[in-house]
Every structure is written in C-alpha cells, then in structure tokens.
Amino acid sequence: MRARRSAASVGLAAFFGLFVVFLYGPMVTILVLSFQGPTGGLTFPMHGVSTHWFRTLWGGLGVVDIWSAFGRSLRLGMTVMVLTVLLSLAAGYAFRRGFRGAGLVFYTAVASLIVPSIVVSLGIAVEFRLLDEAIKAFGEAWGLAWIGDRFTTSAGTFTSGLGAHLTWTLPFGLLIMFAVFNRFDPRYEEAARDLGATPWQTFRHVVLPLIAPSLVGIALFGFTLSWDEAARSSQALGSDQNTLPLELTGLTTTVTNPAIYALGTMTTGVSFAVILVSLLLIRALRRRQARRGAE
C-alpha cells in the first residue's frame, strides 16, 4: 500500500514539476537571453553576458516609440485600477443590499468573460465608428462645420481603450467583492450602528478596514490585467495609440535581436513589482487589523 502511495506521489510530483517548467520556463528563458552579449542572437548558446540590449532598448527601437507606449500603458493601467476598485466596491455594496433586476445586471456584467476578447474589441471599435458618424452628422445638421473639419474620432486610450479594458477587469472585481461580502459578518455593522455611528462612519471605520486587503487584490487584478492586455486593445485603439503589449506584438515580426527579450523582461519586471507592492500592502493592512483587534 505504501509502495502504491509512494509511486503515486512521485508521479504527481513529476507532473507538477513539468507544469512548473512549462509555466515559468519561457519566462526564465527570455530573462536569460535578454542578457546576451552584443553579438548574441535570439537563441542559445549565449555569446557573453551583458546589459547591451537593455541599453539598446533605452535608446529606442527604430521607428517604434517604446517609451511613449510604456507611459500610455502605465497611465491606462493606473486609471483602470482605480476605476475597477471604485466600481467593484460600489457594485458589491449594491448587490449586497439587493435591488430589482440584480440578476440581469450581474449576468450582463460577467458575460464579457465568456465572449472572445477579439469580438469585444471589434464590437467596441464598430460602436465608436458609429458614434463618430453620429457626431459628424450632428455637426452637419446644425451647421457646425468646425466639427467636421477638426473632429477625427472619439476613440482613444481613455475612451474606447478604457472601456475595452474595463470589460475585462470589472467582472473579476465584482466576483471578488461577492466572495468578500458573502463572508462579511453584518454584526460588526450592527454594533457600530448601536453605538451611534452613521452609515458613512460605519463604512469608513468598520467595513472599509475589514475589506481593505481584498480591495488591494482587486487593484492588483485591475492593473495587471490592463497592463498585459492585447486582444481587447487591438481594435479599440488607433495605430498611433498602441499600448506596450501591442507594440511588443508588432515587434515580434520586425525585431530580430534580443532587444525584444529585454523589453519582455522589463514588462514582466513591472508586473512582478506591482504584485510585490500589493502583497506587502496586504500584509501591512492585516498586521494593522491584528493590532486593532488586540487593543
């Protein structure tokens, strides 16, 4: 019997090891190859070890403005993160209290998770093209010629792009808030109200500190999902408003040196940095709650 268990354990351990290699092997390979020497290529063996390709990346990659795309992705990711937290918190509170049509709203919100990302992106692109035509038609109908002369499109990073990313991040935030409030003990709020706290004071001093670690998790989801998103951005953004993942996708067909690996290492580093900061913040919040509970 022990021999059977031992054999099963070895098999499961081997399977898990292969899974880890499959999951993290490509990331480690790109990380290592990004430190190729100046004469190195896209494959092994390595020709020396240096930071040459990071310096090349810092100087730019030809006609592609990497740092503009980096800043655009960073600003968009931060905006998506904040909106995802605020909207998910408000929606979680609303669903907790209940309202007419809550089921329909919920299934509508999470439907985007099962629709292919490229279809969502195409739909948003078509929607904004129709909006552009409507704006131009309005200008012509009311004799506002300057609208037709100056107006190009309403699509952009913080219009169509922001909407496309929110269709991806909000369902995750909403599902997390459902899980949080399903475990939340309402007696804490009842005790606060019995002590004379107003609804806002109850939320500010009781509810918010208890759910703060979960909100940090939602913020982490919001930023990383937006930072890495390419499919939903592919049709919703203009060619001159590409995010970093779109530029990286385009560079795979034009750049034939390890500079593209250096870019991949940099973007992965940003994601891991955000995860680390989030974990440290969650740990600090939990310690704070523990100290308050001890007092």
ABEGO torsion letter per residue (X at the ends): XAAAAAAAAAAAAAAAAAAAAAAAAAAAAAAAAAABBAABBABOBBBEBBAAAAAAAAAEBEABBAAAAAAAAAAAAAAAAAAAAAAAAAAAAAAAAEBBGAAAAAAAAAAAAABBAAAAAAAAAAAAAAAAAAAAAAAAAAGBAAAAAABABABBAABAAAAAAAAAAAAAAAAAAAAAAAABBAAAAAAAAAAGBBAAAAAAAAAAAAAAAAAAAAAAAAAAAAAABAAAAAAABBAAABBAAAAAAAAAAABABAAAAAAAAAAAAAAAAAAAAAAAAAAAAAAAAAAAAAX
